[in-house]
Amino acid sequence: MKRQRILIDGKWTEARSRRSTLIRNPATLQVLGSVPDCGREDVDAAVAAASRAQRAWWKTPGVEKGKLLREVGARVRKQERALSRLMALETGKPLCEAVDCIEWVAACFDYYAEVGRSSWGLSLPPVAPHQVNFTIKEPYGVVAAIAPFNFPLLLMAWKVAPALAAGNTLVCKPPHQNPLSSLLMARCYDSLPPGVVNVVTGASQTGKLLTAHPRVDLIAFTGSTEVGRSIASQAGRDLKKVNLELGGIDPFIVFEDADLGVAVRGVAWARLLNAGQVCTSSKRVILAEPIAPEFTQRLVEHVKTLVVGDPMKAGTDIGPLISAEAALKVERQVARAVSQGAKLLLGGKRLKPKGLKGHFFEPTILTGVRHGSEATTEEIFGPVLALMTAKDADEAIRLADDSAYGLGACVYTKDLGTAMRAMENIKAGTFWINDPLTDNDAGPFGGMRHSGIGRELGVEGLDAFREPKHVHLDYVMEAKAYWYPYKDRPLPSHE
C-alpha cells in the first residue's frame, strides 16, 4: 500500500522518516491507508517552511487574508462528500455526524475571514495633549497545532482559521489514529501561499518533536489533561505560549420542572454522541430526586432503541470506539464504578455487531453513582451514562460545581431564575441551558480549572493567536519638563 505524503512548503512530499503506521477502520478493522511517522528531519523542514513564510503572510492585507480563508472554506464544502465519507470510515462516527462536521469546518473559515479583517486593536485616551495612543495585535509567529481523534477536522479548523487570520503560519499534526481525512482536507490549503500551512503525521514522538522545536512560538493543543500538563510544563521551560483545550467531566442537571420527553432524548444525545468520545459530553447526569425514577425508566427504554453498528449505514446511531485499548479501558472503568456502588442497568461490555470486527461498546447506564467516586472524577471516554440524584436544586448545583474540571455544563429547566443561579455558581467554559452541546463560531470555547488554558472560537479565539502592542505617539516633538537635569525641577514642600 502506497504511503501518504506530507505537506511541506506548499508541496506534497515523501517523508524522510521511513517509519510508517497503518490506519484502520475502527468498525471493520479494514486497512484504509499508510502514513509516515515523521521524525526530526521532517519536523525541522516543516517548521523551517512555516518560519520562512510567516513574515510575508503577516504583512498580507487583512482583506486578502479574508479572501483566501473564504476560498479554503469553499474548497472544504466542495469536497464535503469525500471528506465526510473518509472521516466516517477512519473515526467510526456515523456518516450523518461526519457530514455535519464538514459544514462546521467550512463555517469556521468563513467566520474568521470576516472577523480577522475587522479586528486589529483599540484607540486609547491619551494622558497629555497632542498624543495618540492605540494598540495593534500581532501574530506570535509559528504555531504548532495538534488535534485529537474524535473531531480531527473540526478541532484542527478551530486552530488553523484563527491562527491564519491573526497572521501566524502553522505546522499541523493530525491525530495518529485517523489522519487520512486531515491530509485530504489539507488539499484545500492549496490556494494559500507555500509554507503558510504545513502538515506532518505521526504519534506522540512526532508531537514532542514539534512542540519542543525552538522555532515554534505557540502550541495549540486539544487532548487529555495529562498530555496538556506535559506540554504546558515543557512550554513553561521554553517560555512558549500555549492554548490548551483539555478534558472534562461535565455535569448535566435535570431539574424537577424539566420536560422529561425532551430531557431524556437530550441527555442521551449529549452523552452518547460519537460513542461518548466527546470532551464536552455530559459525563455526570444529576437528577432531581422526584423525577429520577421516571427519568431513568424512560432513559433505559430510549437507549435500548438506539442502533449500534456500521457508521456508513443509514440509521446507525452509535459507532465504535477508536481502538481496542479504548474499549478495554471503558469496560474496566464501568467495572470499577460498579465495585464502588453503582448499579448497572444496561450495557457494560464490548460487543460485536453482526458482520463487524471493530471496537464496539454497548450503550451503558449506571445509576446510584456516588459523588466523588471514580466515575465522577475520571473521564470515561465512551458511551456510558452515569446517573446520580440530588435532593433539591441547591444540592444539584453544588454537586455539579464540585469538580477539578470546568469545560462545559448543561441544565434543563423552565425556570429562568434556577437556570441563571446554576450558571452563576458552576465553573464552566460553556454553559448550555435547554440546548446541550450547541456551538457558535462567535462564542468562545474552552475550559476552566483543569480543563485548559485559553479559548478557541469567537474574538477570544482570535486573540489566542496574537499579542497586543501598545503604540504611544506624540505628534509634537518637544523636550519634556520632567527630563534631566533634575536641578531644574523644584522639590515639593514637606512642611
NUDRENFI-620723 format. One record per residue (C-alpha): residue number from 1; residue in three letters; z negated, y negated, x. Coordinates in steps of 0.5 Angstrom, whole numbers, plus 500, padded with zeros to 3 digits. Example, Ala and Ser with C-alpha at 12.3 -4.5 7.8 and 13.67 -1.06 7.14 Angstrom:
NUDRENFI-620723
site num 1, residuo Ala, w 484, v 509, u 525 $
site num 2, residuo Ser, w 486, v 502, u 527 $
end
This chain:
NUDRENFI-620723
site num 1, residuo Met, w 500, v 500, u 500 $
site num 2, residuo Lys, w 502, v 493, u 503 $
site num 3, residuo Arg, w 496, v 489, u 505 $
site num 4, residuo Gln, w 496, v 482, u 501 $
site num 5, residuo Arg, w 497, v 476, u 506 $
site num 6, residuo Ile, w 492, v 470, u 506 $
site num 7, residuo Leu, w 494, v 462, u 505 $
site num 8, residuo Ile, w 493, v 458, u 511 $
site num 9, residuo Asp, w 496, v 451, u 512 $
site num 10, residuo Gly, w 501, v 452, u 507 $
site num 11, residuo Lys, w 504, v 459, u 509 $
site num 12, residuo Trp, w 502, v 466, u 507 $
site num 13, residuo Thr, w 501, v 469, u 513 $
site num 14, residuo Glu, w 498, v 476, u 515 $
site num 15, residuo Ala, w 491, v 476, u 517 $
site num 16, residuo Arg, w 490, v 477, u 525 $
site num 17, residuo Ser, w 484, v 482, u 523 $
site num 18, residuo Arg, w 486, v 489, u 522 $
site num 19, residuo Arg, w 480, v 491, u 517 $
site num 20, residuo Ser, w 482, v 492, u 510 $
site num 21, residuo Thr, w 479, v 493, u 503 $
site num 22, residuo Leu, w 482, v 497, u 497 $
site num 23, residuo Ile, w 481, v 493, u 491 $
site num 24, residuo Arg, w 480, v 498, u 485 $
site num 25, residuo Asn, w 480, v 497, u 477 $
site num 26, residuo Pro, w 472, v 498, u 475 $
site num 27, residuo Ala, w 474, v 501, u 469 $
site num 28, residuo Thr, w 479, v 506, u 471 $
site num 29, residuo Leu, w 478, v 506, u 479 $
site num 30, residuo Gln, w 485, v 506, u 480 $
site num 31, residuo Val, w 487, v 502, u 487 $
site num 32, residuo Leu, w 490, v 495, u 485 $
site num 33, residuo Gly, w 491, v 493, u 492 $
site num 34, residuo Ser, w 489, v 492, u 499 $
site num 35, residuo Val, w 486, v 485, u 502 $
site num 36, residuo Pro, w 484, v 484, u 509 $
site num 37, residuo Asp, w 477, v 483, u 511 $
site num 38, residuo Cys, w 478, v 476, u 515 $
site num 39, residuo Gly, w 475, v 475, u 522 $
site num 40, residuo Arg, w 473, v 470, u 526 $
site num 41, residuo Glu, w 480, v 468, u 528 $
site num 42, residuo Asp, w 483, v 468, u 521 $
site num 43, residuo Val, w 477, v 463, u 519 $
site num 44, residuo Asp, w 478, v 459, u 525 $
site num 45, residuo Ala, w 485, v 458, u 523 $
site num 46, residuo Ala, w 484, v 456, u 516 $
site num 47, residuo Val, w 478, v 451, u 518 $
site num 48, residuo Ala, w 483, v 448, u 523 $
site num 49, residuo Ala, w 488, v 447, u 518 $
site num 50, residuo Ala, w 484, v 444, u 513 $
site num 51, residuo Ser, w 481, v 439, u 518 $
site num 52, residuo Arg, w 488, v 437, u 520 $
site num 53, residuo Ala, w 490, v 436, u 513 $
site num 54, residuo Gln, w 483, v 432, u 511 $
site num 55, residuo Arg, w 484, v 425, u 513 $
site num 56, residuo Ala, w 491, v 425, u 510 $
site num 57, residuo Trp, w 489, v 428, u 504 $
site num 58, residuo Trp, w 483, v 423, u 503 $
site num 59, residuo Lys, w 488, v 417, u 504 $
site num 60, residuo Thr, w 493, v 419, u 499 $
site num 61, residuo Pro, w 492, v 414, u 493 $
site num 62, residuo Gly, w 488, v 417, u 487 $
site num 63, residuo Val, w 494, v 416, u 482 $
site num 64, residuo Glu, w 498, v 421, u 487 $
site num 65, residuo Lys, w 492, v 426, u 487 $
site num 66, residuo Gly, w 491, v 426, u 480 $
site num 67, residuo Lys, w 499, v 428, u 479 $
site num 68, residuo Leu, w 498, v 433, u 484 $
site num 69, residuo Leu, w 492, v 436, u 480 $
site num 70, residuo Arg, w 495, v 436, u 474 $
site num 71, residuo Glu, w 501, v 440, u 477 $
site num 72, residuo Val, w 496, v 445, u 479 $
site num 73, residuo Gly, w 494, v 446, u 472 $
site num 74, residuo Ala, w 501, v 446, u 469 $
site num 75, residuo Arg, w 502, v 452, u 474 $
site num 76, residuo Val, w 496, v 455, u 472 $
site num 77, residuo Arg, w 498, v 455, u 465 $
site num 78, residuo Lys, w 505, v 457, u 466 $
site num 79, residuo Gln, w 502, v 464, u 470 $
site num 80, residuo Glu, w 497, v 465, u 464 $
site num 81, residuo Arg, w 500, v 472, u 463 $
site num 82, residuo Ala, w 500, v 474, u 470 $
site num 83, residuo Leu, w 493, v 471, u 472 $
site num 84, residuo Ser, w 489, v 474, u 466 $
site num 85, residuo Arg, w 492, v 481, u 466 $
site num 86, residuo Leu, w 491, v 481, u 473 $
site num 87, residuo Met, w 484, v 478, u 473 $
site num 88, residuo Ala, w 482, v 483, u 467 $
site num 89, residuo Leu, w 484, v 489, u 471 $
site num 90, residuo Glu, w 480, v 487, u 477 $
site num 91, residuo Thr, w 474, v 485, u 474 $
site num 92, residuo Gly, w 473, v 489, u 468 $
site num 93, residuo Lys, w 472, v 483, u 463 $
site num 94, residuo Pro, w 476, v 484, u 456 $
site num 95, residuo Leu, w 483, v 481, u 456 $
site num 96, residuo Cys, w 482, v 476, u 451 $
site num 97, residuo Glu, w 476, v 473, u 455 $
site num 98, residuo Ala, w 481, v 473, u 461 $
site num 99, residuo Val, w 486, v 469, u 457 $
site num 100, residuo Asp, w 480, v 464, u 455 $
site num 101, residuo Cys, w 478, v 463, u 463 $
site num 102, residuo Ile, w 485, v 461, u 465 $
site num 103, residuo Glu, w 486, v 456, u 460 $
site num 104, residuo Trp, w 479, v 453, u 462 $
site num 105, residuo Val, w 481, v 453, u 469 $
site num 106, residuo Ala, w 487, v 449, u 468 $
site num 107, residuo Ala, w 483, v 444, u 464 $
site num 108, residuo Cys, w 478, v 443, u 469 $
site num 109, residuo Phe, w 484, v 441, u 474 $
site num 110, residuo Asp, w 486, v 436, u 468 $
site num 111, residuo Tyr, w 479, v 433, u 468 $
site num 112, residuo Tyr, w 479, v 432, u 475 $
site num 113, residuo Ala, w 486, v 429, u 475 $
site num 114, residuo Glu, w 483, v 423, u 471 $
site num 115, residuo Val, w 476, v 422, u 473 $
site num 116, residuo Gly, w 478, v 422, u 480 $
site num 117, residuo Arg, w 483, v 416, u 479 $
site num 118, residuo Ser, w 478, v 412, u 476 $
site num 119, residuo Ser, w 471, v 413, u 479 $
site num 120, residuo Trp, w 470, v 410, u 486 $
site num 121, residuo Gly, w 464, v 406, u 487 $
site num 122, residuo Leu, w 460, v 401, u 484 $
site num 123, residuo Ser, w 459, v 393, u 484 $
site num 124, residuo Leu, w 452, v 391, u 486 $
site num 125, residuo Pro, w 449, v 384, u 485 $
site num 126, residuo Pro, w 448, v 380, u 492 $
site num 127, residuo Val, w 442, v 378, u 495 $
site num 128, residuo Ala, w 445, v 371, u 497 $
site num 129, residuo Pro, w 450, v 366, u 496 $
site num 130, residuo His, w 457, v 368, u 498 $
site num 131, residuo Gln, w 456, v 375, u 499 $
site num 132, residuo Val, w 459, v 381, u 495 $
site num 133, residuo Asn, w 456, v 388, u 495 $
site num 134, residuo Phe, w 459, v 394, u 493 $
site num 135, residuo Thr, w 459, v 402, u 494 $
site num 136, residuo Ile, w 465, v 407, u 495 $
site num 137, residuo Lys, w 464, v 414, u 495 $
site num 138, residuo Glu, w 468, v 418, u 501 $
site num 139, residuo Pro, w 469, v 425, u 502 $
site num 140, residuo Tyr, w 465, v 430, u 506 $
site num 141, residuo Gly, w 471, v 433, u 510 $
site num 142, residuo Val, w 472, v 440, u 510 $
site num 143, residuo Val, w 469, v 444, u 504 $
site num 144, residuo Ala, w 467, v 452, u 504 $
site num 145, residuo Ala, w 468, v 454, u 497 $
site num 146, residuo Ile, w 465, v 461, u 495 $
site num 147, residuo Ala, w 466, v 464, u 488 $
site num 148, residuo Pro, w 463, v 470, u 485 $
site num 149, residuo Phe, w 466, v 477, u 482 $
site num 150, residuo Asn, w 464, v 475, u 475 $
site num 151, residuo Phe, w 468, v 469, u 474 $
site num 152, residuo Pro, w 473, v 469, u 480 $
site num 153, residuo Leu, w 478, v 464, u 478 $
site num 154, residuo Leu, w 474, v 459, u 473 $
site num 155, residuo Leu, w 468, v 458, u 478 $
site num 156, residuo Met, w 473, v 457, u 484 $
site num 157, residuo Ala, w 476, v 452, u 480 $
site num 158, residuo Trp, w 470, v 448, u 479 $
site num 159, residuo Lys, w 469, v 447, u 486 $
site num 160, residuo Val, w 477, v 446, u 488 $
site num 161, residuo Ala, w 478, v 441, u 483 $
site num 162, residuo Pro, w 473, v 436, u 484 $
site num 163, residuo Ala, w 473, v 437, u 492 $
site num 164, residuo Leu, w 480, v 435, u 492 $
site num 165, residuo Ala, w 479, v 429, u 487 $
site num 166, residuo Ala, w 474, v 427, u 492 $
site num 167, residuo Gly, w 479, v 427, u 498 $
site num 168, residuo Asn, w 476, v 434, u 501 $
site num 169, residuo Thr, w 480, v 440, u 504 $
site num 170, residuo Leu, w 478, v 447, u 503 $
site num 171, residuo Val, w 477, v 454, u 505 $
site num 172, residuo Cys, w 476, v 458, u 499 $
site num 173, residuo Lys, w 473, v 465, u 500 $
site num 174, residuo Pro, w 474, v 469, u 493 $
site num 175, residuo Pro, w 469, v 475, u 491 $
site num 176, residuo His, w 471, v 481, u 496 $
site num 177, residuo Gln, w 470, v 486, u 489 $
site num 178, residuo Asn, w 476, v 482, u 486 $
site num 179, residuo Pro, w 480, v 477, u 490 $
site num 180, residuo Leu, w 487, v 479, u 487 $
site num 181, residuo Ser, w 487, v 474, u 482 $
site num 182, residuo Ser, w 485, v 469, u 486 $
site num 183, residuo Leu, w 490, v 470, u 491 $
site num 184, residuo Leu, w 495, v 470, u 485 $
site num 185, residuo Met, w 492, v 463, u 483 $
site num 186, residuo Ala, w 493, v 460, u 490 $
site num 187, residuo Arg, w 500, v 460, u 489 $
site num 188, residuo Cys, w 499, v 455, u 484 $
site num 189, residuo Tyr, w 497, v 450, u 490 $
site num 190, residuo Asp, w 504, v 450, u 493 $
site num 191, residuo Ser, w 505, v 443, u 490 $
site num 192, residuo Leu, w 499, v 441, u 495 $
site num 193, residuo Pro, w 500, v 439, u 502 $
site num 194, residuo Pro, w 500, v 444, u 507 $
site num 195, residuo Gly, w 492, v 445, u 509 $
site num 196, residuo Val, w 489, v 442, u 503 $
site num 197, residuo Val, w 487, v 449, u 500 $
site num 198, residuo Asn, w 487, v 455, u 505 $
site num 199, residuo Val, w 484, v 462, u 502 $
site num 200, residuo Val, w 481, v 467, u 506 $
site num 201, residuo Thr, w 479, v 474, u 504 $
site num 202, residuo Gly, w 473, v 479, u 506 $
site num 203, residuo Ala, w 466, v 480, u 504 $
site num 204, residuo Ser, w 459, v 478, u 507 $
site num 205, residuo Gln, w 461, v 477, u 514 $
site num 206, residuo Thr, w 467, v 473, u 513 $
site num 207, residuo Gly, w 463, v 469, u 508 $
site num 208, residuo Lys, w 458, v 468, u 514 $
site num 209, residuo Leu, w 463, v 466, u 519 $
site num 210, residuo Leu, w 466, v 461, u 514 $
site num 211, residuo Thr, w 459, v 458, u 512 $
site num 212, residuo Ala, w 457, v 457, u 519 $
site num 213, residuo His, w 463, v 454, u 522 $
site num 214, residuo Pro, w 462, v 448, u 526 $
site num 215, residuo Arg, w 467, v 444, u 523 $
site num 216, residuo Val, w 465, v 446, u 515 $
site num 217, residuo Asp, w 462, v 440, u 513 $
site num 218, residuo Leu, w 459, v 442, u 506 $
site num 219, residuo Ile, w 458, v 449, u 503 $
site num 220, residuo Ala, w 459, v 450, u 495 $
site num 221, residuo Phe, w 457, v 457, u 493 $
site num 222, residuo Thr, w 456, v 461, u 487 $
site num 223, residuo Gly, w 452, v 467, u 487 $
site num 224, residuo Ser, w 445, v 470, u 488 $
site num 225, residuo Thr, w 439, v 466, u 489 $
site num 226, residuo Glu, w 437, v 471, u 495 $
site num 227, residuo Val, w 444, v 469, u 498 $
site num 228, residuo Gly, w 443, v 462, u 496 $
site num 229, residuo Arg, w 437, v 462, u 500 $
site num 230, residuo Ser, w 440, v 465, u 506 $
site num 231, residuo Ile, w 446, v 460, u 506 $
site num 232, residuo Ala, w 441, v 454, u 505 $
site num 233, residuo Ser, w 437, v 456, u 511 $
site num 234, residuo Gln, w 443, v 456, u 516 $
site num 235, residuo Ala, w 446, v 450, u 513 $
site num 236, residuo Gly, w 439, v 446, u 514 $
site num 237, residuo Arg, w 439, v 448, u 521 $
site num 238, residuo Asp, w 446, v 445, u 522 $
site num 239, residuo Leu, w 445, v 439, u 517 $
site num 240, residuo Lys, w 450, v 441, u 513 $
site num 241, residuo Lys, w 451, v 439, u 505 $
site num 242, residuo Val, w 450, v 445, u 500 $
site num 243, residuo Asn, w 452, v 445, u 493 $
site num 244, residuo Leu, w 449, v 452, u 490 $
site num 245, residuo Glu, w 449, v 455, u 483 $
site num 246, residuo Leu, w 445, v 461, u 483 $
site num 247, residuo Gly, w 441, v 466, u 479 $
site num 248, residuo Gly, w 438, v 465, u 472 $
site num 249, residuo Ile, w 433, v 469, u 468 $
site num 250, residuo Asp, w 435, v 464, u 462 $
site num 251, residuo Pro, w 431, v 464, u 455 $
site num 252, residuo Phe, w 434, v 464, u 448 $
site num 253, residuo Ile, w 429, v 462, u 443 $
site num 254, residuo Val, w 430, v 464, u 436 $
site num 255, residuo Phe, w 425, v 460, u 432 $
site num 256, residuo Glu, w 423, v 462, u 425 $
site num 257, residuo Asp, w 427, v 458, u 421 $
site num 258, residuo Ala, w 434, v 460, u 424 $
site num 259, residuo Asp, w 439, v 463, u 420 $
site num 260, residuo Leu, w 439, v 471, u 422 $
site num 261, residuo Gly, w 446, v 472, u 420 $
site num 262, residuo Val, w 448, v 467, u 426 $
site num 263, residuo Ala, w 443, v 468, u 431 $
site num 264, residuo Val, w 444, v 476, u 431 $
site num 265, residuo Arg, w 451, v 475, u 433 $
site num 266, residuo Gly, w 450, v 469, u 437 $
site num 267, residuo Val, w 444, v 472, u 441 $
site num 268, residuo Ala, w 448, v 479, u 442 $
site num 269, residuo Trp, w 454, v 475, u 445 $
site num 270, residuo Ala, w 450, v 470, u 449 $
site num 271, residuo Arg, w 447, v 476, u 453 $
site num 272, residuo Leu, w 453, v 482, u 453 $
site num 273, residuo Leu, w 459, v 477, u 454 $
site num 274, residuo Asn, w 462, v 480, u 460 $
site num 275, residuo Ala, w 458, v 486, u 460 $
site num 276, residuo Gly, w 452, v 482, u 461 $
site num 277, residuo Gln, w 455, v 479, u 468 $
site num 278, residuo Val, w 454, v 472, u 467 $
site num 279, residuo Cys, w 449, v 468, u 470 $
site num 280, residuo Thr, w 447, v 464, u 464 $
site num 281, residuo Ser, w 447, v 470, u 459 $
site num 282, residuo Ser, w 440, v 470, u 455 $
site num 283, residuo Lys, w 436, v 475, u 459 $
site num 284, residuo Arg, w 430, v 473, u 455 $
site num 285, residuo Val, w 430, v 473, u 448 $
site num 286, residuo Ile, w 424, v 470, u 445 $
site num 287, residuo Leu, w 423, v 471, u 437 $
site num 288, residuo Ala, w 418, v 468, u 433 $
site num 289, residuo Glu, w 414, v 474, u 430 $
site num 290, residuo Pro, w 415, v 473, u 423 $
site num 291, residuo Ile, w 423, v 474, u 424 $
site num 292, residuo Ala, w 422, v 479, u 429 $
site num 293, residuo Pro, w 422, v 486, u 425 $
site num 294, residuo Glu, w 428, v 484, u 421 $
site num 295, residuo Phe, w 432, v 480, u 427 $
site num 296, residuo Thr, w 431, v 487, u 431 $
site num 297, residuo Gln, w 434, v 491, u 426 $
site num 298, residuo Arg, w 440, v 487, u 425 $
site num 299, residuo Leu, w 441, v 487, u 432 $
site num 300, residuo Val, w 441, v 494, u 433 $
site num 301, residuo Glu, w 446, v 495, u 427 $
site num 302, residuo His, w 450, v 490, u 430 $
site num 303, residuo Val, w 450, v 492, u 437 $
site num 304, residuo Lys, w 452, v 499, u 435 $
site num 305, residuo Thr, w 459, v 497, u 432 $
site num 306, residuo Leu, w 461, v 494, u 439 $
site num 307, residuo Val, w 466, v 497, u 442 $
site num 308, residuo Val, w 465, v 499, u 450 $
site num 309, residuo Gly, w 472, v 501, u 453 $
site num 310, residuo Asp, w 478, v 499, u 457 $
site num 311, residuo Pro, w 478, v 492, u 457 $
site num 312, residuo Met, w 486, v 492, u 457 $
site num 313, residuo Lys, w 486, v 495, u 450 $
site num 314, residuo Ala, w 485, v 490, u 444 $
site num 315, residuo Gly, w 479, v 491, u 440 $
site num 316, residuo Thr, w 475, v 492, u 446 $
site num 317, residuo Asp, w 468, v 488, u 446 $
site num 318, residuo Ile, w 465, v 490, u 453 $
site num 319, residuo Gly, w 468, v 493, u 459 $
site num 320, residuo Pro, w 465, v 496, u 465 $
site num 321, residuo Leu, w 460, v 493, u 471 $
site num 322, residuo Ile, w 463, v 491, u 477 $
site num 323, residuo Ser, w 461, v 497, u 481 $
site num 324, residuo Ala, w 457, v 504, u 481 $
site num 325, residuo Glu, w 452, v 500, u 485 $
site num 326, residuo Ala, w 451, v 495, u 480 $
site num 327, residuo Ala, w 451, v 500, u 474 $
site num 328, residuo Leu, w 446, v 504, u 478 $
site num 329, residuo Lys, w 441, v 498, u 479 $
site num 330, residuo Val, w 441, v 496, u 472 $
site num 331, residuo Glu, w 440, v 503, u 470 $
site num 332, residuo Arg, w 434, v 503, u 475 $
site num 333, residuo Gln, w 431, v 496, u 472 $
site num 334, residuo Val, w 431, v 499, u 465 $
site num 335, residuo Ala, w 427, v 505, u 467 $
site num 336, residuo Arg, w 422, v 500, u 470 $
site num 337, residuo Ala, w 422, v 496, u 464 $
site num 338, residuo Val, w 420, v 502, u 460 $
site num 339, residuo Ser, w 415, v 504, u 465 $
site num 340, residuo Gln, w 412, v 497, u 464 $
site num 341, residuo Gly, w 411, v 498, u 457 $
site num 342, residuo Ala, w 418, v 496, u 454 $
site num 343, residuo Lys, w 421, v 500, u 448 $
site num 344, residuo Leu, w 428, v 503, u 449 $
site num 345, residuo Leu, w 431, v 502, u 442 $
site num 346, residuo Leu, w 438, v 503, u 444 $
site num 347, residuo Gly, w 442, v 505, u 450 $
site num 348, residuo Gly, w 439, v 505, u 457 $
site num 349, residuo Lys, w 444, v 509, u 461 $
site num 350, residuo Arg, w 451, v 510, u 464 $
site num 351, residuo Leu, w 457, v 512, u 460 $
site num 352, residuo Lys, w 464, v 515, u 461 $
site num 353, residuo Pro, w 468, v 513, u 455 $
site num 354, residuo Lys, w 474, v 518, u 454 $
site num 355, residuo Gly, w 479, v 518, u 459 $
site num 356, residuo Leu, w 476, v 513, u 463 $
site num 357, residuo Lys, w 472, v 514, u 470 $
site num 358, residuo Gly, w 469, v 507, u 471 $
site num 359, residuo His, w 462, v 504, u 472 $
site num 360, residuo Phe, w 460, v 503, u 464 $
site num 361, residuo Phe, w 453, v 502, u 462 $
site num 362, residuo Glu, w 451, v 503, u 455 $
site num 363, residuo Pro, w 449, v 496, u 451 $
site num 364, residuo Thr, w 442, v 496, u 451 $
site num 365, residuo Ile, w 436, v 494, u 447 $
site num 366, residuo Leu, w 429, v 493, u 450 $
site num 367, residuo Thr, w 423, v 491, u 445 $
site num 368, residuo Gly, w 416, v 489, u 447 $
site num 369, residuo Val, w 418, v 487, u 453 $
site num 370, residuo Arg, w 412, v 484, u 457 $
site num 371, residuo His, w 412, v 477, u 459 $
site num 372, residuo Gly, w 411, v 477, u 467 $
site num 373, residuo Ser, w 414, v 484, u 467 $
site num 374, residuo Glu, w 420, v 485, u 472 $
site num 375, residuo Ala, w 425, v 485, u 466 $
site num 376, residuo Thr, w 423, v 477, u 465 $
site num 377, residuo Thr, w 422, v 476, u 473 $
site num 378, residuo Glu, w 428, v 479, u 476 $
site num 379, residuo Glu, w 435, v 478, u 474 $
site num 380, residuo Ile, w 438, v 484, u 470 $
site num 381, residuo Phe, w 446, v 483, u 471 $
site num 382, residuo Gly, w 448, v 488, u 466 $
site num 383, residuo Pro, w 449, v 489, u 458 $
site num 384, residuo Val, w 441, v 489, u 457 $
site num 385, residuo Leu, w 438, v 485, u 451 $
site num 386, residuo Ala, w 430, v 484, u 453 $
site num 387, residuo Leu, w 426, v 482, u 446 $
site num 388, residuo Met, w 419, v 479, u 446 $
site num 389, residuo Thr, w 415, v 475, u 441 $
site num 390, residuo Ala, w 411, v 469, u 440 $
site num 391, residuo Lys, w 406, v 467, u 435 $
site num 392, residuo Asp, w 409, v 460, u 434 $
site num 393, residuo Ala, w 414, v 455, u 437 $
site num 394, residuo Asp, w 409, v 452, u 442 $
site num 395, residuo Glu, w 408, v 459, u 445 $
site num 396, residuo Ala, w 415, v 461, u 445 $
site num 397, residuo Ile, w 417, v 454, u 449 $
site num 398, residuo Arg, w 411, v 456, u 454 $
site num 399, residuo Leu, w 414, v 463, u 455 $
site num 400, residuo Ala, w 421, v 460, u 456 $
site num 401, residuo Asp, w 419, v 455, u 461 $
site num 402, residuo Asp, w 414, v 460, u 465 $
site num 403, residuo Ser, w 419, v 462, u 470 $
site num 404, residuo Ala, w 421, v 461, u 477 $
site num 405, residuo Tyr, w 428, v 459, u 475 $
site num 406, residuo Gly, w 432, v 454, u 471 $
site num 407, residuo Leu, w 439, v 455, u 470 $
site num 408, residuo Gly, w 440, v 455, u 462 $
site num 409, residuo Ala, w 436, v 456, u 456 $
site num 410, residuo Cys, w 438, v 457, u 448 $
site num 411, residuo Val, w 435, v 456, u 442 $
site num 412, residuo Tyr, w 437, v 457, u 434 $
site num 413, residuo Thr, w 433, v 452, u 429 $
site num 414, residuo Lys, w 435, v 448, u 424 $
site num 415, residuo Asp, w 429, v 443, u 425 $
site num 416, residuo Leu, w 431, v 438, u 430 $
site num 417, residuo Gly, w 424, v 436, u 432 $
site num 418, residuo Thr, w 423, v 443, u 434 $
site num 419, residuo Ala, w 429, v 443, u 438 $
site num 420, residuo Met, w 428, v 437, u 442 $
site num 421, residuo Arg, w 421, v 439, u 443 $
site num 422, residuo Ala, w 424, v 445, u 446 $
site num 423, residuo Met, w 429, v 441, u 450 $
site num 424, residuo Glu, w 424, v 436, u 453 $
site num 425, residuo Asn, w 419, v 442, u 455 $
site num 426, residuo Ile, w 424, v 447, u 458 $
site num 427, residuo Lys, w 426, v 446, u 465 $
site num 428, residuo Ala, w 434, v 448, u 465 $
site num 429, residuo Gly, w 440, v 445, u 468 $
site num 430, residuo Thr, w 444, v 446, u 461 $
site num 431, residuo Phe, w 440, v 447, u 454 $
site num 432, residuo Trp, w 444, v 449, u 448 $
site num 433, residuo Ile, w 442, v 448, u 441 $
site num 434, residuo Asn, w 445, v 453, u 436 $
site num 435, residuo Asp, w 451, v 454, u 440 $
site num 436, residuo Pro, w 450, v 458, u 446 $
site num 437, residuo Leu, w 454, v 458, u 453 $
site num 438, residuo Thr, w 459, v 453, u 451 $
site num 439, residuo Asp, w 461, v 449, u 457 $
site num 440, residuo Asn, w 464, v 442, u 457 $
site num 441, residuo Asp, w 468, v 439, u 463 $
site num 442, residuo Ala, w 465, v 433, u 462 $
site num 443, residuo Gly, w 458, v 435, u 462 $
site num 444, residuo Pro, w 454, v 437, u 469 $
site num 445, residuo Phe, w 453, v 445, u 470 $
site num 446, residuo Gly, w 447, v 447, u 475 $
site num 447, residuo Gly, w 440, v 450, u 476 $
site num 448, residuo Met, w 433, v 447, u 477 $
site num 449, residuo Arg, w 428, v 450, u 481 $
site num 450, residuo His, w 430, v 457, u 484 $
site num 451, residuo Ser, w 437, v 457, u 480 $
site num 452, residuo Gly, w 440, v 452, u 485 $
site num 453, residuo Ile, w 442, v 445, u 488 $
site num 454, residuo Gly, w 447, v 440, u 486 $
site num 455, residuo Arg, w 452, v 440, u 480 $
site num 456, residuo Glu, w 459, v 442, u 478 $
site num 457, residuo Leu, w 463, v 439, u 473 $
site num 458, residuo Gly, w 462, v 432, u 470 $
site num 459, residuo Val, w 462, v 426, u 474 $
site num 460, residuo Glu, w 456, v 429, u 478 $
site num 461, residuo Gly, w 460, v 435, u 480 $
site num 462, residuo Leu, w 465, v 430, u 483 $
site num 463, residuo Asp, w 459, v 426, u 486 $
site num 464, residuo Ala, w 457, v 433, u 489 $
site num 465, residuo Phe, w 463, v 433, u 494 $
site num 466, residuo Arg, w 463, v 426, u 496 $
site num 467, residuo Glu, w 457, v 421, u 499 $
site num 468, residuo Pro, w 456, v 413, u 498 $
site num 469, residuo Lys, w 458, v 408, u 503 $
site num 470, residuo His, w 455, v 401, u 502 $
site num 471, residuo Val, w 459, v 395, u 504 $
site num 472, residuo His, w 456, v 388, u 505 $
site num 473, residuo Leu, w 461, v 383, u 505 $
site num 474, residuo Asp, w 459, v 375, u 507 $
site num 475, residuo Tyr, w 466, v 371, u 506 $
site num 476, residuo Val, w 463, v 365, u 509 $
site num 477, residuo Met, w 462, v 366, u 517 $
site num 478, residuo Glu, w 456, v 362, u 519 $
site num 479, residuo Ala, w 449, v 363, u 523 $
site num 480, residuo Lys, w 443, v 365, u 519 $
site num 481, residuo Ala, w 437, v 361, u 520 $
site num 482, residuo Tyr, w 433, v 368, u 521 $
site num 483, residuo Trp, w 436, v 370, u 527 $
site num 484, residuo Tyr, w 434, v 369, u 534 $
site num 485, residuo Pro, w 431, v 365, u 537 $
site num 486, residuo Tyr, w 424, v 365, u 533 $
site num 487, residuo Lys, w 421, v 359, u 536 $
site num 488, residuo Asp, w 426, v 355, u 531 $
site num 489, residuo Arg, w 422, v 359, u 525 $
site num 490, residuo Pro, w 415, v 356, u 523 $
site num 491, residuo Leu, w 410, v 361, u 522 $
site num 492, residuo Pro, w 406, v 361, u 515 $
site num 493, residuo Ser, w 400, v 358, u 515 $
site num 494, residuo His, w 394, v 362, u 514 $
site num 495, residuo Glu, w 389, v 357, u 513 $
end
